[in-house]
Amino acid sequence: MSDDLMDKLEKTHVVIIHETVAESWGRDFGTFCLIVGFWSLGYFTDSGGLQWLGVIMALFVTALRILAMTSKRMKSRMTPDEARAWLDREFPRK
């Protein structure tokens, strides 16, 4: 990759202001329904391809969640007050 692109990627920050437990469970439930939907549709239509698609999606989502939990970015969690101080420090108001 070019140095310009690498600099841009290093400067990108994602800040999640608020996510409730219910929102997190809802997102996980949606993912679960999608995976079970593909698998069960394949099972009832006797389509091995759809069954395998459900299994592959489950493995893919699980691997992504594990990578997300072990990433350096997840280790930088902050309280709301710490996040406000960081935002004020990194992006001062003009």
C-alpha positions in Angstrom: 0.0 0.0 0.0 1.1 3.5 -0.5 2.4 5.7 2.3 -0.5 8.1 1.8 -3.1 5.4 2.3 -1.3 4.0 5.3 -1.2 7.4 6.9 -4.9 7.8 6.3 -5.7 4.4 7.8 -3.6 5.2 10.9 -5.5 8.4 11.4 -9.0 6.8 11.1 -10.8 6.4 14.5 -14.1 4.8 15.2 -15.9 5.9 18.3 -19.0 4.1 19.4 -20.8 6.5 21.7 -23.5 4.2 23.0 -24.6 0.6 22.5 -27.0 -1.0 24.9 -27.0 -4.7 25.8 -30.4 -5.0 24.1 -29.0 -3.6 20.9 -26.0 -6.0 21.0 -28.3 -9.0 21.7 -30.6 -7.9 18.9 -27.7 -7.7 16.4 -26.5 -11.2 17.5 -30.1 -12.6 17.2 -30.3 -11.2 13.7 -27.1 -12.9 12.7 -28.2 -16.2 14.3 -31.6 -16.0 12.4 -29.7 -15.4 9.1 -27.4 -18.4 9.6 -30.2 -20.7 10.8 -32.4 -19.5 8.0 -29.9 -20.5 5.3 -29.2 -23.8 7.0 -32.8 -24.7 7.5 -33.9 -23.6 4.1 -31.2 -25.9 2.7 -32.3 -28.7 4.9 -36.0 -28.5 4.0 -35.3 -28.1 0.2 -32.6 -30.8 0.3 -30.0 -28.3 -0.8 -26.5 -29.2 0.5 -25.2 -25.9 -0.9 -27.5 -23.8 1.3 -26.7 -25.9 4.3 -23.0 -25.4 3.7 -23.5 -21.7 3.2 -25.1 -21.5 6.7 -22.2 -23.4 8.2 -19.6 -21.3 6.4 -21.4 -18.1 7.5 -21.4 -19.3 11.1 -17.7 -20.0 11.0 -17.0 -16.7 9.3 -19.0 -14.6 11.8 -17.4 -16.5 14.7 -13.9 -15.8 13.3 -14.7 -12.2 12.8 -16.0 -11.8 16.4 -12.9 -13.5 17.8 -10.7 -11.2 15.8 -12.7 -8.1 16.9 -12.4 -9.1 20.6 -8.6 -9.6 20.4 -7.9 -6.6 18.3 -5.8 -3.7 19.6 -8.7 -1.3 19.1 -11.0 -3.2 21.5 -8.3 -2.8 24.2 -8.8 1.0 24.1 -12.2 1.1 25.6 -13.0 4.2 27.6 -15.6 5.5 30.0 -17.8 8.3 28.6 -15.7 10.9 30.5 -12.4 9.5 29.2 -13.9 9.4 25.7 -15.0 13.1 25.9 -11.5 14.1 27.1 -9.9 12.1 24.3 -12.2 13.7 21.7 -11.4 17.2 23.1 -7.7 16.4 23.0 -7.6 14.9 19.5 -10.2 17.0 17.8 -10.3 20.5 19.5 -13.1 22.7 18.7 -12.3 25.6 16.4 
